[in-house]
Every structure is written in structure tokens, then in C-alpha cells.
């Protein structure tokens, strides 16, 4: 398999991930007292074998607010916080008060 993603290490020691034309800042976080492992399933059985214990996690952030990824993330967050239920307009051909009185008389 091929990919268009690669890591770039800058002269100041910082690390970035480039995916196509998008650039992401990479930050590391120590995983203290957390147990995260990479497991591999053995092909001939249902046994899972631990390969590596992770002691760091990587976080990726869009490099700039003008990036396509940042725009998509902000649009998703805004969509979740927008009010969806709006006032609905109902058009009637008769007076609702008269219809209510008529319904009460029928009971």
C-alpha cells in the first residue's frame, strides 16, 4: 500500500504530519498509569499476542485555521450546536377558536 502521508521534522525539533497538502502539528502526551498495547491476532487461532506497550500518545491538530480540515471540524461543531427545532407555521382555513368551541360542544 502507498500513502501520501509523511512526517516532517523541522530544524527547531518540532514534528508535523503532512497528508497531501494538509499539514498537522504533532504533539506527544505521556501515558502514565494507562495500559495501552498493540495486539496482533495469530492467523491460525483466536489468540491475541501483545506486541508493544505504548508509553506515549500522539495528537494531531490542523496547522492553521485556513486549512480544509479545520474548516470541516468547525462546521461539524457548529452543526451540532445549531438550533434544529424551529417554529413551524400552520396555515388553517378556519378560526381555531371556533373549531375548539365546536369540539367542546360535541363532547
N, C-alpha and C positions, 0 to 999 in steps of 0.2 A: 504494500500500500504506500501511496505517496501522499504528502501533505504540503500545504503552502504555509505552515506554521513553523516558526523557529524562534529561539531565544537570542536576544541581543544583550551582550554585556557592555555597558558604557565605560568610558575612561574613569568616571568617578566611582565605579564599582557597583552601580545600580544595575538591575536586571529588568528587561522588558520582554514581552512576548509579542511577536508580530504575526498576525494571521491575515494573510493577504495584504491589504493596505491599512488595516486597523492595527493600532498599537495599544498595548495594555501594560500598565505598571504592575510589577510583580512584588508582592510583599510576603514575608515569611512570618509565621507565628509558631512559637514553641508549643508542643502538645504535652503539657505537664500533667501527669497523673491521668492521662487519657490513653486508652489502649486501642490503637488503630493499626491493623495489619493488612497486608496484601495476601490474599489466599488464591491458590490455584487448585482447580478440580482435577484430580487424576483421571486420565482418559478412560481407563478400563474399569473404574469403580466409582463409587459415590463418595470417596474420601476427599476431604479438603485438606490441603497442606499449606501451612503458613510459610510464606516466602520471605517477607520483610516486615519489620515493625517500623512504623513511621514515627519520627520524633518531631517533625515539622510539617506544617500545613502551608500551602501556597494560596494566596488570594490574588485575584486579577481584577484590576479596575481600569476602565477606559482612560486613556491618556489625556483626553481633552473633552470638554463639553460639546465640541463641534463634531465629535465622532458619530458615526451612524449607530454604533452600539449604545452610546449614551442617550441618543435621541429615542431609540426604541425602548430602553429601560424607563426613561422619564414618561414616555407615552403610556406604557403599561401601568406605571404607578398612578398617573393621573386618571386613567380609565377606571381604576379600582376605587378612587375616591370621588368620582363624579356622581352626582345625584341622578339615579336612573328613573325613579318613580316621579313622574311629572303630573301636573294637574291634567285630568282628562276632561275634555269638553263633550257634553252630551247635548245634542240638538233634539228638542221634542216639538211635536206639533200641537200639544195640548198643555194647558196650565197644570203644573204638577200639584198645586194646592187643591185644585178641583178634583184631580184624579185620586188624591189621598182622601178627601171627604167622601167621594163615591165608594172607595174601598171600605171605609169605616161604616157606611150605611149598609153595605152588603153583609157585613159580619153580623 
